[in-house]
């Protein structure tokens, strides 16, 4: 009987340095009888040599397309557009189950090839709570970028677009960059929406480290939204996961009367969804150009909407995320026996039903 194989692919996105599987985790999988194949990567935060030392079989970058159909392919972000059919089961963040841009084409590739999409976003427990997420570090970095942009803006500097972004080797160096931008004067007043979730907690803790006043909103505060109170802040950080229609937090017409709000960091970053609570922009921003302007005249704001924020702190983010995912990887060889994998599989099947409806 052949051993169950997990194949860790190299990420297609050039800026993605995170990994869902650490070398130490790969060794644990091998020790319980799995076969682990790891594609070589020039950008992954952990070097190939660490995986080789753990006993992994190494493969060329992108060679997962030729992997046997019974191998499970593990990654983080989007797949390349080829091949046209996907015969393997894939574990990654697909952003397709809320009918986002390109969802029909992607699900069609799985249906044509016979593979299944196990979206990490839909790995949930019996109470519907996500069990694996990068949320903390997404919120942490979203708050950090917003704070740096606000400091630059109030000091008359060009801001994050002047140099673009590249990963920080550790959180201490990030702190140094934030402090270097701070000038004399009052600190900003910051609103975090979704403050009690993983990403909200990360945002609040980053801001607390830098002595910033934070207003924390959750469901109670957004159920009857006070937009005047929202606009009375300097910075807005959105950390809400939205999977149904709700009133937008900020609309373009709100910015027309805005007098104070200066920077928005949309950590949740879901512009292609009909449920986007910040319908102010059409596509995510990038590391090369992290900030866009939204609104007109005096009410315009700087908006940051980067969809792989945790990769700016790839080591810390990978260590936390891979630690959360590993227990479930140890059970992925028996999908039907694990309730979390059954939930992910059910979400895929429901999305496919919508495709054929």
PEGIKA-V326458 format. One record per residue. N is the residue number from 1. PSI is psi in whole degrees, -180 to 180 (999 if undefined). D_CENTER is the distance of its C-alpha to the mean C-alpha in Angstrom with 2 decimals. Layout:
n:N psi:PSI d_center:D_CENTER
n:N psi:PSI d_center:D_CENTER
//
This chain:
n:1 psi:128 d_center:37.28
n:2 psi:152 d_center:34.35
n:3 psi:149 d_center:31.49
n:4 psi:135 d_center:28.08
n:5 psi:129 d_center:25.81
n:6 psi:130 d_center:22.09
n:7 psi:111 d_center:21.22
n:8 psi:113 d_center:18.32
n:9 psi:155 d_center:17.71
n:10 psi:140 d_center:17.10
n:11 psi:138 d_center:14.00
n:12 psi:-33 d_center:15.29
n:13 psi:126 d_center:13.21
n:14 psi:-28 d_center:15.36
n:15 psi:2 d_center:12.99
n:16 psi:109 d_center:10.88
n:17 psi:-7 d_center:12.68
n:18 psi:167 d_center:10.78
n:19 psi:144 d_center:12.41
n:20 psi:-1 d_center:12.27
n:21 psi:118 d_center:16.01
n:22 psi:159 d_center:18.04
n:23 psi:-40 d_center:21.65
n:24 psi:-36 d_center:22.97
n:25 psi:-39 d_center:21.09
n:26 psi:-41 d_center:22.43
n:27 psi:-39 d_center:25.85
n:28 psi:-39 d_center:25.62
n:29 psi:-42 d_center:24.93
n:30 psi:-41 d_center:27.86
n:31 psi:-27 d_center:30.02
n:32 psi:7 d_center:29.72
n:33 psi:1 d_center:30.70
n:34 psi:157 d_center:27.66
n:35 psi:130 d_center:27.73
n:36 psi:119 d_center:24.69
n:37 psi:134 d_center:24.36
n:38 psi:124 d_center:22.11
n:39 psi:140 d_center:21.87
n:40 psi:144 d_center:22.85
n:41 psi:134 d_center:20.32
n:42 psi:-8 d_center:21.21
n:43 psi:-17 d_center:17.81
n:44 psi:140 d_center:16.37
n:45 psi:-28 d_center:16.62
n:46 psi:132 d_center:19.21
n:47 psi:156 d_center:22.28
n:48 psi:-37 d_center:23.79
n:49 psi:-31 d_center:26.80
n:50 psi:-37 d_center:25.05
n:51 psi:-38 d_center:24.24
n:52 psi:-42 d_center:27.79
n:53 psi:-28 d_center:29.22
n:54 psi:-8 d_center:27.45
n:55 psi:12 d_center:29.32
n:56 psi:152 d_center:26.76
n:57 psi:127 d_center:28.08
n:58 psi:147 d_center:26.75
n:59 psi:163 d_center:26.26
n:60 psi:150 d_center:25.81
n:61 psi:131 d_center:22.48
n:62 psi:1 d_center:21.85
n:63 psi:0 d_center:24.70
n:64 psi:-23 d_center:22.81
n:65 psi:-20 d_center:24.23
n:66 psi:9 d_center:27.57
n:67 psi:148 d_center:26.66
n:68 psi:151 d_center:28.88
n:69 psi:-24 d_center:27.73
n:70 psi:4 d_center:27.63
n:71 psi:140 d_center:25.07
n:72 psi:125 d_center:21.52
n:73 psi:127 d_center:18.93
n:74 psi:133 d_center:15.81
n:75 psi:-164 d_center:12.78
n:76 psi:-59 d_center:9.02
n:77 psi:-168 d_center:8.59
n:78 psi:152 d_center:11.35
n:79 psi:156 d_center:14.98
n:80 psi:166 d_center:17.76
n:81 psi:-14 d_center:20.12
n:82 psi:148 d_center:22.80
n:83 psi:166 d_center:24.30
n:84 psi:-23 d_center:25.22
n:85 psi:143 d_center:25.43
n:86 psi:108 d_center:23.16
n:87 psi:-17 d_center:25.44
n:88 psi:158 d_center:23.18
n:89 psi:136 d_center:20.89
n:90 psi:136 d_center:17.28
n:91 psi:117 d_center:14.49
n:92 psi:177 d_center:10.94
n:93 psi:107 d_center:8.15
n:94 psi:-27 d_center:10.65
n:95 psi:54 d_center:9.99
n:96 psi:-12 d_center:13.76
n:97 psi:-6 d_center:15.20
n:98 psi:25 d_center:15.39
n:99 psi:40 d_center:17.38
n:100 psi:172 d_center:14.99
n:101 psi:126 d_center:16.51
n:102 psi:6 d_center:17.93
n:103 psi:-36 d_center:17.52
n:104 psi:-43 d_center:21.25
n:105 psi:-45 d_center:21.60
n:106 psi:-50 d_center:18.88
n:107 psi:-34 d_center:20.35
n:108 psi:-36 d_center:23.74
n:109 psi:-40 d_center:23.11
n:110 psi:-45 d_center:22.44
n:111 psi:-38 d_center:25.45
n:112 psi:-36 d_center:27.64
n:113 psi:-18 d_center:26.90
n:114 psi:-1 d_center:26.91
n:115 psi:171 d_center:23.55
n:116 psi:146 d_center:21.12
n:117 psi:112 d_center:17.39
n:118 psi:89 d_center:15.99
n:119 psi:124 d_center:12.52
n:120 psi:-30 d_center:10.69
n:121 psi:-22 d_center:9.51
n:122 psi:20 d_center:13.30
n:123 psi:101 d_center:14.50
n:124 psi:157 d_center:16.33
n:125 psi:-172 d_center:19.55
n:126 psi:-18 d_center:22.81
n:127 psi:8 d_center:21.84
n:128 psi:12 d_center:18.76
n:129 psi:135 d_center:16.42
n:130 psi:138 d_center:13.28
n:131 psi:-15 d_center:14.36
n:132 psi:126 d_center:11.38
n:133 psi:156 d_center:7.96
n:134 psi:11 d_center:6.15
n:135 psi:-44 d_center:6.96
n:136 psi:-49 d_center:9.92
n:137 psi:-25 d_center:8.90
n:138 psi:-48 d_center:6.31
n:139 psi:-40 d_center:9.49
n:140 psi:-49 d_center:11.75
n:141 psi:-37 d_center:10.79
n:142 psi:-40 d_center:10.63
n:143 psi:-40 d_center:14.03
n:144 psi:-46 d_center:15.32
n:145 psi:-40 d_center:14.93
n:146 psi:-42 d_center:16.45
n:147 psi:-43 d_center:19.22
n:148 psi:-41 d_center:20.03
n:149 psi:-41 d_center:20.23
n:150 psi:-44 d_center:22.46
n:151 psi:-45 d_center:24.65
n:152 psi:-43 d_center:25.13
n:153 psi:-45 d_center:25.89
n:154 psi:-24 d_center:28.42
n:155 psi:-1 d_center:30.02
n:156 psi:15 d_center:30.46
n:157 psi:167 d_center:28.34
n:158 psi:-24 d_center:26.38
n:159 psi:-167 d_center:22.95
n:160 psi:-28 d_center:19.79
n:161 psi:-20 d_center:20.80
n:162 psi:-37 d_center:23.92
n:163 psi:-14 d_center:22.47
n:164 psi:-174 d_center:18.87
n:165 psi:149 d_center:16.30
n:166 psi:157 d_center:16.31
n:167 psi:148 d_center:14.85
n:168 psi:140 d_center:16.80
n:169 psi:-27 d_center:18.52
n:170 psi:168 d_center:18.26
n:171 psi:-26 d_center:17.68
n:172 psi:-40 d_center:21.41
n:173 psi:-34 d_center:21.42
n:174 psi:-45 d_center:18.72
n:175 psi:-42 d_center:21.08
n:176 psi:-41 d_center:23.93
n:177 psi:-40 d_center:22.41
n:178 psi:-47 d_center:21.78
n:179 psi:-33 d_center:25.33
n:180 psi:-25 d_center:26.85
n:181 psi:-21 d_center:25.78
n:182 psi:134 d_center:27.18
n:183 psi:173 d_center:30.61
n:184 psi:149 d_center:33.40
n:185 psi:177 d_center:33.13
n:186 psi:151 d_center:31.33
n:187 psi:158 d_center:27.71
n:188 psi:156 d_center:25.45
n:189 psi:123 d_center:25.14
n:190 psi:136 d_center:21.51
n:191 psi:126 d_center:20.33
n:192 psi:117 d_center:17.19
n:193 psi:129 d_center:16.72
n:194 psi:34 d_center:15.24
n:195 psi:-18 d_center:16.52
n:196 psi:-5 d_center:17.29
n:197 psi:-178 d_center:13.95
n:198 psi:-51 d_center:11.74
n:199 psi:-36 d_center:9.77
n:200 psi:-40 d_center:13.19
n:201 psi:-42 d_center:14.94
n:202 psi:-43 d_center:13.05
n:203 psi:-47 d_center:13.86
n:204 psi:-38 d_center:17.38
n:205 psi:-36 d_center:18.07
n:206 psi:-45 d_center:17.28
n:207 psi:-39 d_center:19.52
n:208 psi:-37 d_center:22.14
n:209 psi:-27 d_center:22.34
n:210 psi:19 d_center:23.42
n:211 psi:33 d_center:25.83
n:212 psi:139 d_center:24.22
n:213 psi:129 d_center:25.31
n:214 psi:131 d_center:22.63
n:215 psi:128 d_center:23.18
n:216 psi:121 d_center:21.16
n:217 psi:146 d_center:20.89
n:218 psi:-152 d_center:20.06
n:219 psi:-38 d_center:21.35
n:220 psi:-41 d_center:24.92
n:221 psi:-27 d_center:24.48
n:222 psi:-13 d_center:22.61
n:223 psi:-43 d_center:25.01
n:224 psi:83 d_center:27.72
n:225 psi:127 d_center:25.83
n:226 psi:94 d_center:27.84
n:227 psi:-28 d_center:26.69
n:228 psi:-41 d_center:29.41
n:229 psi:-38 d_center:28.02
n:230 psi:-47 d_center:24.51
n:231 psi:-7 d_center:26.09
n:232 psi:9 d_center:28.00
n:233 psi:159 d_center:25.06
n:234 psi:-36 d_center:24.27
n:235 psi:137 d_center:20.49
n:236 psi:131 d_center:18.19
n:237 psi:116 d_center:14.68
n:238 psi:118 d_center:13.09
n:239 psi:23 d_center:10.95
n:240 psi:131 d_center:12.34
n:241 psi:117 d_center:11.13
n:242 psi:124 d_center:13.92
n:243 psi:17 d_center:15.45
n:244 psi:171 d_center:18.91
n:245 psi:126 d_center:20.83
n:246 psi:160 d_center:21.25
n:247 psi:138 d_center:22.98
n:248 psi:147 d_center:20.86
n:249 psi:-44 d_center:20.35
n:250 psi:132 d_center:21.56
n:251 psi:163 d_center:23.55
n:252 psi:-36 d_center:25.24
n:253 psi:-25 d_center:28.51
n:254 psi:-38 d_center:27.30
n:255 psi:-25 d_center:26.63
n:256 psi:-26 d_center:30.20
n:257 psi:11 d_center:31.53
n:258 psi:134 d_center:28.98
n:259 psi:-17 d_center:30.80
n:260 psi:-44 d_center:28.38
n:261 psi:126 d_center:24.66
n:262 psi:-35 d_center:23.65
n:263 psi:134 d_center:19.91
n:264 psi:132 d_center:16.91
n:265 psi:111 d_center:13.34
n:266 psi:87 d_center:11.19
n:267 psi:-39 d_center:8.05
n:268 psi:-36 d_center:7.59
n:269 psi:76 d_center:8.31
n:270 psi:60 d_center:10.09
n:271 psi:-19 d_center:13.28
n:272 psi:-3 d_center:14.54
n:273 psi:146 d_center:14.99
n:274 psi:-14 d_center:18.39
n:275 psi:8 d_center:16.97
n:276 psi:119 d_center:15.19
n:277 psi:-2 d_center:16.73
n:278 psi:73 d_center:16.80
n:279 psi:61 d_center:18.74
n:280 psi:-8 d_center:19.45
n:281 psi:161 d_center:17.81
n:282 psi:-18 d_center:17.61
n:283 psi:157 d_center:14.70
n:284 psi:153 d_center:11.70
n:285 psi:175 d_center:13.19
n:286 psi:171 d_center:13.18
n:287 psi:-36 d_center:13.91
n:288 psi:-34 d_center:17.52
n:289 psi:76 d_center:17.73
n:290 psi:-15 d_center:15.14
n:291 psi:134 d_center:17.37
n:292 psi:160 d_center:19.16
n:293 psi:137 d_center:22.02
n:294 psi:139 d_center:22.22
n:295 psi:-179 d_center:25.57
n:296 psi:158 d_center:29.01
n:297 psi:-141 d_center:31.62
n:298 psi:-18 d_center:31.50
n:299 psi:0 d_center:28.71
n:300 psi:147 d_center:26.07
n:301 psi:161 d_center:22.88
n:302 psi:129 d_center:20.39
n:303 psi:129 d_center:16.94
n:304 psi:126 d_center:13.71
n:305 psi:76 d_center:10.78
n:306 psi:129 d_center:8.50
n:307 psi:4 d_center:5.47
n:308 psi:50 d_center:4.79
n:309 psi:-45 d_center:6.28
n:310 psi:-20 d_center:6.65
n:311 psi:-11 d_center:8.53
n:312 psi:-16 d_center:11.03
n:313 psi:68 d_center:12.12
n:314 psi:-33 d_center:11.83
n:315 psi:-53 d_center:14.67
n:316 psi:-42 d_center:13.96
n:317 psi:-42 d_center:10.35
n:318 psi:-41 d_center:11.81
n:319 psi:-44 d_center:14.80
n:320 psi:-49 d_center:13.37
n:321 psi:-48 d_center:11.03
n:322 psi:-33 d_center:13.83
n:323 psi:-36 d_center:16.34
n:324 psi:-36 d_center:14.94
n:325 psi:-31 d_center:14.72
n:326 psi:-45 d_center:18.11
n:327 psi:-31 d_center:20.42
n:328 psi:-32 d_center:19.14
n:329 psi:-32 d_center:19.50
n:330 psi:-13 d_center:23.02
n:331 psi:6 d_center:23.65
n:332 psi:-13 d_center:22.09
n:333 psi:-13 d_center:25.58
n:334 psi:74 d_center:26.80
n:335 psi:-46 d_center:24.29
n:336 psi:-16 d_center:26.83
n:337 psi:-7 d_center:27.75
n:338 psi:123 d_center:24.43
n:339 psi:-31 d_center:23.39
n:340 psi:-43 d_center:19.63
n:341 psi:-34 d_center:19.93
n:342 psi:-38 d_center:22.37
n:343 psi:-44 d_center:19.93
n:344 psi:-41 d_center:17.38
n:345 psi:-39 d_center:20.42
n:346 psi:-37 d_center:21.72
n:347 psi:-39 d_center:18.67
n:348 psi:-45 d_center:19.12
n:349 psi:-38 d_center:22.81
n:350 psi:-41 d_center:22.48
n:351 psi:-38 d_center:20.39
n:352 psi:-35 d_center:23.13
n:353 psi:-39 d_center:25.73
n:354 psi:-32 d_center:24.35
n:355 psi:-38 d_center:24.58
n:356 psi:-5 d_center:28.24
n:357 psi:999 d_center:29.17
//
